[in-house]
């Protein structure tokens, strides 16, 4: 499992190597794809990271009020939620 909290897409190569192929990536995605915030990833950047790392499963967390309501946005993005559990 890899957790990226308060992370921009600018992750050092050495760290990316250590993060490769997780069963689960829990990724900071503070903003929807069309909005970019310094020191955080957008959902688009987080999903790009997931692909680059070859994560088996990805959950987007650290979400802001810039997203549409959770029940709408979660139809399009793998948004995390309070109390969510994972089994391996």
C-alpha positions in Angstrom: 0.0 0.0 0.0 1.2 3.5 -0.9 -0.2 6.7 0.6 0.5 10.1 -0.9 -0.8 12.8 1.4 -0.2 16.5 0.6 1.8 15.5 -2.5 2.4 17.2 -5.8 3.1 15.2 -8.9 6.8 16.1 -8.5 7.9 13.0 -6.7 11.6 12.1 -6.8 12.5 9.2 -9.1 14.0 7.3 -6.1 10.7 7.5 -4.3 8.8 6.5 -7.4 10.9 3.3 -7.6 10.0 2.4 -4.0 6.3 3.1 -4.7 6.1 0.7 -7.7 3.2 -1.7 -8.2 1.2 -1.3 -4.9 -1.9 -3.3 -4.3 -3.5 0.0 -3.2 -2.6 3.6 -3.9 -4.3 6.1 -1.6 -3.6 9.4 -3.4 -4.1 13.0 -2.6 -6.4 14.5 -5.2 -7.5 17.8 -3.7 -9.0 19.2 -6.9 -10.9 18.0 -10.0 -8.9 17.7 -13.3 -9.5 21.2 -14.5 -8.1 22.9 -11.4 -4.5 22.9 -10.2 -3.4 23.6 -6.7 0.2 24.0 -5.6 1.6 21.2 -3.4 -1.3 18.9 -4.2 -2.4 16.7 -7.1 -5.6 17.0 -9.1 -7.6 13.9 -9.7 -6.1 13.7 -13.2 -2.6 13.9 -11.8 -3.3 11.3 -9.1 -4.7 8.9 -11.7 -1.7 9.5 -13.9 0.5 8.6 -10.9 -1.6 5.5 -10.4 -1.0 4.4 -14.0 2.7 5.2 -13.8 3.1 3.1 -10.6 0.9 0.3 -12.0 -1.3 0.4 -8.9 -3.8 -2.5 -8.8 -6.4 -0.3 -7.0 -6.5 3.5 -6.5 -8.6 5.6 -4.1 -8.6 9.4 -4.2 -8.6 11.2 -0.9 -8.0 14.7 0.6 -10.8 16.0 -1.5 -11.9 19.6 -1.6 -15.3 21.3 -2.0 -14.3 22.0 -5.6 -15.7 18.6 -6.6 -19.4 17.9 -7.5 -21.3 16.1 -4.8 -19.7 12.8 -3.8 -22.6 10.7 -5.2 -22.1 12.3 -8.6 -18.3 12.5 -8.8 -17.9 9.0 -7.5 -19.6 7.8 -10.7 -16.6 9.0 -12.6 -13.7 8.9 -10.2 -12.6 6.3 -7.5 -13.2 8.7 -4.5 -12.5 7.5 -1.0 -15.0 8.1 1.8 -15.0 8.1 5.6 -15.0 4.7 7.2 -13.8 3.0 3.9 -12.1 -0.4 4.5 -9.9 -2.5 2.3 -9.1 -6.2 2.2 -6.0 -7.8 0.7 
